[in-house]
Amino acid sequence: MITSLGLGNFKSFRDNVDVALRPINLVYGENSAGKSSLVQAMLLLKQSWRANRSATDEELLEFRGAFIDLGGYGATVTDHDYVNNELRIAFSIDRARRTPNRMMPFATGESSYQFIFGTVDGSRKPHIKEVMLRLSSEFAARFEYTTKGGTSGLFLADAESARTVVNMWLGSEESIHFSPNAPSGRRRRDQREVSPEDISWAQGWLRKTPCTLLGLLPVWSPHELREGRPGRPVGGSLDSPKRLLLQEFVFSWQFWMSNLFNIVAGEFAAVKYVGPLRRAPQRLIVETSEASRELGPRGEQALRVLAAEPALLTRLNASLERLEIPYILEIAELASESDTVDIGDISVLSLLDRRNGTKVTLGDVGVGVSQVLPVLMQLLLLRNSPILIEQPELHLHPRLQSRLADVLVESATRYGNTLLIETHSEHLLVRLQRRIRGRELRAKDLQVLYVGNENGDSKIQRITLGSKGEMIGGWPGGFFDERLEDLLGDE
């Protein structure tokens, strides 16, 4: 599960900011204050973190994709100053529930990742300037873009990082093992001894050898090293203990980073997004051969998902009843009765009016129903996933907004989802505060963030809630105070 997100020089967020995510996270703020940036950063990582590929500088971040279009690096970095400003993006992942893997000493627990991007020689394309990996409480390594020996690239930043990566490997199941018969301080594998001097030599070699990238993760690639050949990264005799040590480390590191890359890619693949403007599901849809569980950022695949998920349709109708939306969703399958034309498989979405038994389509009812359906579907369909939603209250009257908050509670507490919601709705928050008082939601599971803007720079302030859901300190800048001013104000 993704547990935190960090930004720096990202759009209007000039200063570094890190947000630890809770099960329900509500983000408030004035228009154009920068509150959508958290969602945008998460979507940027989702569409950039591609599995099983090597990234070039032009492919490090995919600013234009199916989920978000940020224009490019120059349009995303603060003040559009891609020459002087460096973009920071960071996140943490908790893998506590993942089964331990003896071949990966950091396969469980929380890990954190920080990437800093900048330009080189005035280019508008971002280079990766720094990578910080903290894969366990014992392991942390930093890589930085610099020039060594006339070569520019991503190098281990310091001697401590080099010692850390080698020592971690030496302590893993697949490394060279201690031998009870070897002298103190020496290690053996297949009767070959490796001295502390050999280990020190390997650490020095790693520090002066540039890395290539697996996505955004640094690796030493044997076949790309000038001094070596495939399978023999530094050339020379395979009988040399220090060369054997280095060769085994390089291949082990590649194996670790490949597995780690797939773990992170899987976490971001699980991120689902519902945008601020949803499209009404189509009245008719021609089915494909594969059932889709992807709703789409505008809910454009809602009917396809419903047709493939009968259990979801049942849960969705129960939620509509809870919200007092007087319709029952039904999916009908049509087939051609013609002997000459086969129209294939077609699904039709209809609504049965509970009040009078009339069947209608989404085009016949208020727009609020079509706008809330993708939100409800995403909240009810997923399990243990991050869900990003912008403006879930769109076109809903206050009572429905309040009752939508109960679906948020169910999605977070019953289904284990992490919700990051950008909203202007006071009714959502008031209902969630009520659920804390009723002990249906723990105070620590709700986070309220306020994004303000000071002289063009966005700042995030966490609103403190008490154990009974009460707000301590009030809203910054009088947010939501207009109602009181209108009631009591004097022109």
Protein Blocks (a to p, Z undefined) as FASTA:
>chain_A
ZZbdcdehiajlmbacdddddfbdcdeddehilpmmmmmmmmmmmmmmcghiacdfklmp
afbcfkbcghiamlmpghhiaklpccdddddddfklpccdfklmklgcjdddddddddee
hiabdcdfbdcddfbfkbccddddddeehiacdddfbfklmmmmmmmmmmmmklccddfk
bcehiaceehiacdfklmmmmmmmmmmpccddehjaccddfklpfkbcehiangpjfklm
klmmmmmmmmmmmmmmmmmmmmmmmmmmmpccddfbdcdddfbdcddfbdcfbebjnlpm
mmmmmmmmmmlmmmmmmmmmmnopabdcdddddddfbfkbcgbjadddddddfknopacd
fklmcfklmmmmmmmmmmmmpghiacddehklgoiafklmmmmmmmmmmmmmmnopacdd
ddfbfklmmmmmmmmmnopacfklpccdddddeehiacdddddddfkopaehiaehhiak
lmmmmmmmcZZ
